[in-house]
Amino acid sequence: IKGIYLYHVFLPGISGFGLQTATNAISLVSALVTAGLYGNIGIKVIYVNIVQDLFNGPALISRKGRFIWIGLVTGYWAFAFIVGSAIPQFSNISGHHGIQKAAICILQFTYTFPPILYVGFTMQKDAIEGQIEYTPGTAVETLHRDTWHSWSRWQRGFAKCWWLNTFNFHFCPK
C-alpha cells in the first residue's frame, strides 16, 4: 500500500488494541485537518504572491481566479502525493524528533513574533505622536527632537499603552 509509512503514529505506552485504534483514528483525523489547513493557507499565499502580484492574475473571487485555484490545489496535492510516495519512510524525516523540531520552529510564528511585532508597531506609532508630518521643501520642525538612540523616545513609545506592551512582551516565550 502506498503511503503506509507516510504518517507514523508513535504510541509506545498503549497496549490495548481498542485504545490504539482510537488514538490512531484521532491522530489520522487531526493530521488530515492539519494538512488541509496548511495546504489551504499555503496555496492562498502562493496564489496571492505569485499569481496575483507577480503575474497580475485575477482576484481569487473571480470566475477565472477560481479555475486557477482549482489547478493550483490539484497540482499541490499531486506534488504532495508524489513526495509521499517517492520517499520511503517519510515519517523518519518528519516524525518523532522532526515533528518536535518543526513544532519548536512553528511555535515562534504563533507565540513569539506576533506579540513582539505588535509591541514594536505600537511603540513606533506612539513614539511619533507629537511630531509634525514631514512635507518636502519645508523646514523640519518637530515637538520632539529625539531618535531611537535617546531614552525619551523609547519611554514615549512604551508608556502610552504600557500595560498592553508589558503583557505582550512577557507573553511571548523566550
Contacts in CASP RR format, 6 or more apart in sequence:
PFRMAT RR
TARGET T0000
AUTHOR 0000-0000-0000
METHOD contacts of the structure
MODEL  1
IKGIYLYHVFLPGISGFGLQTATNAISLVSALVTAGLYGNIGIKVIYVNI
VQDLFNGPALISRKGRFIWIGLVTGYWAFAFIVGSAIPQFSNISGHHGIQ
KAAICILQFTYTFPPILYVGFTMQKDAIEGQIEYTPGTAVETLHRDTWHS
WSRWQRGFAKCWWLNTFNFHFCPK
2 85 0 8 1.000
3 84 0 8 1.000
3 85 0 8 1.000
3 90 0 8 1.000
5 88 0 8 1.000
5 89 0 8 1.000
5 90 0 8 1.000
5 91 0 8 1.000
6 84 0 8 1.000
6 90 0 8 1.000
6 91 0 8 1.000
7 27 0 8 1.000
7 28 0 8 1.000
7 31 0 8 1.000
7 91 0 8 1.000
8 91 0 8 1.000
8 92 0 8 1.000
8 95 0 8 1.000
8 96 0 8 1.000
9 23 0 8 1.000
9 24 0 8 1.000
9 27 0 8 1.000
9 28 0 8 1.000
10 95 0 8 1.000
10 96 0 8 1.000
11 20 0 8 1.000
11 23 0 8 1.000
11 24 0 8 1.000
14 20 0 8 1.000
14 23 0 8 1.000
35 80 0 8 1.000
39 76 0 8 1.000
42 76 0 8 1.000
43 69 0 8 1.000
43 72 0 8 1.000
43 73 0 8 1.000
43 76 0 8 1.000
44 60 0 8 1.000
46 72 0 8 1.000
46 76 0 8 1.000
47 60 0 8 1.000
47 68 0 8 1.000
47 69 0 8 1.000
47 72 0 8 1.000
48 60 0 8 1.000
51 57 0 8 1.000
51 65 0 8 1.000
51 68 0 8 1.000
51 72 0 8 1.000
52 58 0 8 1.000
52 59 0 8 1.000
52 60 0 8 1.000
57 65 0 8 1.000
57 68 0 8 1.000
58 64 0 8 1.000
58 65 0 8 1.000
58 68 0 8 1.000
59 65 0 8 1.000
60 66 0 8 1.000
60 69 0 8 1.000
83 90 0 8 1.000
84 90 0 8 1.000
87 93 0 8 1.000
94 102 0 8 1.000
107 173 0 8 1.000
111 171 0 8 1.000
111 172 0 8 1.000
111 173 0 8 1.000
112 172 0 8 1.000
112 173 0 8 1.000
113 172 0 8 1.000
115 168 0 8 1.000
115 169 0 8 1.000
115 171 0 8 1.000
115 172 0 8 1.000
116 168 0 8 1.000
116 169 0 8 1.000
116 172 0 8 1.000
118 168 0 8 1.000
119 165 0 8 1.000
119 168 0 8 1.000
119 169 0 8 1.000
122 157 0 8 1.000
122 160 0 8 1.000
122 161 0 8 1.000
122 164 0 8 1.000
122 165 0 8 1.000
123 154 0 8 1.000
123 157 0 8 1.000
123 158 0 8 1.000
123 165 0 8 1.000
124 157 0 8 1.000
126 156 0 8 1.000
126 157 0 8 1.000
126 158 0 8 1.000
126 159 0 8 1.000
126 160 0 8 1.000
126 161 0 8 1.000
127 153 0 8 1.000
127 154 0 8 1.000
127 156 0 8 1.000
127 157 0 8 1.000
129 156 0 8 1.000
129 160 0 8 1.000
130 142 0 8 1.000
130 143 0 8 1.000
130 144 0 8 1.000
131 142 0 8 1.000
131 143 0 8 1.000
131 144 0 8 1.000
132 141 0 8 1.000
132 142 0 8 1.000
132 143 0 8 1.000
134 140 0 8 1.000
144 152 0 8 1.000
144 153 0 8 1.000
144 156 0 8 1.000
146 152 0 8 1.000
146 153 0 8 1.000
147 153 0 8 1.000
148 154 0 8 1.000
158 165 0 8 1.000
END
